[in-house]
């Protein structure tokens, strides 16, 4: 009997097994850094909500001067992929000026929220978010804000929330249901090489192989300016670069698992994008008011995502920012979007 094939298979299997073992050792040795409390003169308040299964969701209140009972709207902001609760910093001043409460939650496996291997947009909308709202006593005037990879989670919440609770939906450079765009590979066409090539690959490759490989990479704490539209490059000032190191550094706390935990959450969310059942809704199910903000030069989430959302969500408004990509859109367009919300 020729054992060559057997030996080769064992050798191939040994590579991911070894990587996985190293990843788990690194996770066991990881020690969470202290929670950041400020950027320049802006204070960060990190709080926690405990869920019925014992997990915790970490969140930051970006409008501490606005009480929930006095707010004209409570904006629940879902960050990008990967990212953390500090991302809401960019929306905070505009929200406060209009009397809105703005809260950003770490999704499980990012920042300080407990990891959950089974999280999907559907379960987020049906389980985690309703518990979060009840724990804070939020019962009405909720506006779900989904930014980039947080889009699917905001869409699911808007589709499933009671009309008595939800006031509206903001989608900022958001990923649309990729199954309505021909699948993940098709939906990522025209984006940067990482999103166009790696996202579809991650949807196919088993997590026990891809996660340890990714964990060998350093945390993403800055955005390369090469190839960005001028407005995006202008937006990435030294101040924003410094804040990025706090904001993205928190993302890679990984719910206490460090880089390993973050990449596990990242890969899980990519796989969810390519599984229609994990979304758990149709765009036609969304009946609340909706405003879509997108840059026409976005190379992270192509503008055809915004066009699909506009076409399929009844009564939606579109703010398309010319000459702007993924990272400058909020800086340029957030006030116009918040003004629209003020009229709801």
Secondary structure in CASP SS format (residue, H / E / C, confidence):
PFRMAT SS
TARGET T0000
AUTHOR 0000-0000-0000
METHOD secondary structure of the structure
MODEL  1
X C 1.00
X C 1.00
X C 1.00
X H 1.00
X H 1.00
X H 1.00
X H 1.00
X H 1.00
X H 1.00
X H 1.00
X H 1.00
X H 1.00
X H 1.00
X H 1.00
X H 1.00
X H 1.00
X H 1.00
X H 1.00
X H 1.00
X H 1.00
X H 1.00
X H 1.00
X H 1.00
X H 1.00
X H 1.00
X H 1.00
X H 1.00
X H 1.00
X H 1.00
X C 1.00
X C 1.00
X C 1.00
X C 1.00
X C 1.00
X C 1.00
X C 1.00
X C 1.00
X E 1.00
X E 1.00
X C 1.00
X C 1.00
X E 1.00
X E 1.00
X C 1.00
X C 1.00
X E 1.00
X E 1.00
X E 1.00
X E 1.00
X E 1.00
X C 1.00
X C 1.00
X C 1.00
X C 1.00
X C 1.00
X E 1.00
X E 1.00
X E 1.00
X E 1.00
X E 1.00
X E 1.00
X C 1.00
X C 1.00
X C 1.00
X C 1.00
X C 1.00
X C 1.00
X C 1.00
X C 1.00
X C 1.00
X C 1.00
X C 1.00
X E 1.00
X E 1.00
X E 1.00
X E 1.00
X E 1.00
X E 1.00
X C 1.00
X C 1.00
X C 1.00
X C 1.00
X C 1.00
X C 1.00
X H 1.00
X H 1.00
X H 1.00
X H 1.00
X H 1.00
X H 1.00
X H 1.00
X H 1.00
X H 1.00
X H 1.00
X H 1.00
X H 1.00
X H 1.00
X C 1.00
X C 1.00
X E 1.00
X E 1.00
X E 1.00
X E 1.00
X E 1.00
X E 1.00
X C 1.00
X C 1.00
X C 1.00
X C 1.00
X C 1.00
X C 1.00
X C 1.00
X C 1.00
X C 1.00
X C 1.00
X C 1.00
X C 1.00
X C 1.00
X C 1.00
X C 1.00
X H 1.00
X H 1.00
X H 1.00
X H 1.00
X H 1.00
X H 1.00
X H 1.00
X H 1.00
X H 1.00
X H 1.00
X H 1.00
X H 1.00
X H 1.00
X H 1.00
X H 1.00
X H 1.00
X C 1.00
X C 1.00
X C 1.00
X C 1.00
X C 1.00
X E 1.00
X E 1.00
X E 1.00
X E 1.00
X E 1.00
X E 1.00
X H 1.00
X H 1.00
X H 1.00
X H 1.00
X H 1.00
X H 1.00
X H 1.00
X H 1.00
X H 1.00
X H 1.00
X H 1.00
X H 1.00
X H 1.00
X C 1.00
X C 1.00
X C 1.00
X C 1.00
X C 1.00
X E 1.00
X E 1.00
X E 1.00
X E 1.00
X E 1.00
X E 1.00
X E 1.00
X C 1.00
X C 1.00
X C 1.00
X C 1.00
X C 1.00
X H 1.00
X H 1.00
X H 1.00
X H 1.00
X C 1.00
X C 1.00
X H 1.00
X H 1.00
X H 1.00
X H 1.00
X C 1.00
X C 1.00
X C 1.00
X C 1.00
X C 1.00
X H 1.00
X H 1.00
X H 1.00
X H 1.00
X H 1.00
X H 1.00
X H 1.00
X H 1.00
X H 1.00
X H 1.00
X H 1.00
X H 1.00
X C 1.00
X C 1.00
X H 1.00
X H 1.00
X H 1.00
X H 1.00
X H 1.00
X H 1.00
X H 1.00
X H 1.00
X H 1.00
X C 1.00
X C 1.00
X C 1.00
X C 1.00
X C 1.00
X C 1.00
X C 1.00
X C 1.00
X C 1.00
X C 1.00
X C 1.00
X C 1.00
X C 1.00
X C 1.00
X H 1.00
X H 1.00
X H 1.00
X H 1.00
X H 1.00
X H 1.00
X C 1.00
X C 1.00
X H 1.00
X H 1.00
X H 1.00
X H 1.00
X H 1.00
X H 1.00
X H 1.00
X H 1.00
X H 1.00
X H 1.00
X H 1.00
X H 1.00
X H 1.00
X H 1.00
X C 1.00
X C 1.00
X H 1.00
X H 1.00
X H 1.00
X C 1.00
X H 1.00
X H 1.00
X H 1.00
X H 1.00
X H 1.00
X H 1.00
X H 1.00
X H 1.00
X H 1.00
X H 1.00
X H 1.00
X H 1.00
X H 1.00
X H 1.00
X H 1.00
X H 1.00
X C 1.00
X C 1.00
X H 1.00
X H 1.00
X H 1.00
X H 1.00
X C 1.00
X C 1.00
X C 1.00
X H 1.00
X H 1.00
X H 1.00
X C 1.00
X C 1.00
X C 1.00
X E 1.00
X E 1.00
X E 1.00
X E 1.00
X E 1.00
X E 1.00
X E 1.00
X C 1.00
X C 1.00
X C 1.00
X C 1.00
X C 1.00
X C 1.00
X C 1.00
X C 1.00
X H 1.00
X H 1.00
X H 1.00
X H 1.00
X H 1.00
X H 1.00
X H 1.00
X H 1.00
X H 1.00
X C 1.00
X C 1.00
X C 1.00
X C 1.00
X E 1.00
X E 1.00
X E 1.00
X E 1.00
X E 1.00
X C 1.00
X C 1.00
X C 1.00
X C 1.00
X C 1.00
X C 1.00
X C 1.00
X H 1.00
X H 1.00
X H 1.00
X H 1.00
X H 1.00
X H 1.00
X H 1.00
X H 1.00
X H 1.00
X H 1.00
X H 1.00
X H 1.00
X H 1.00
X H 1.00
X C 1.00
X C 1.00
END
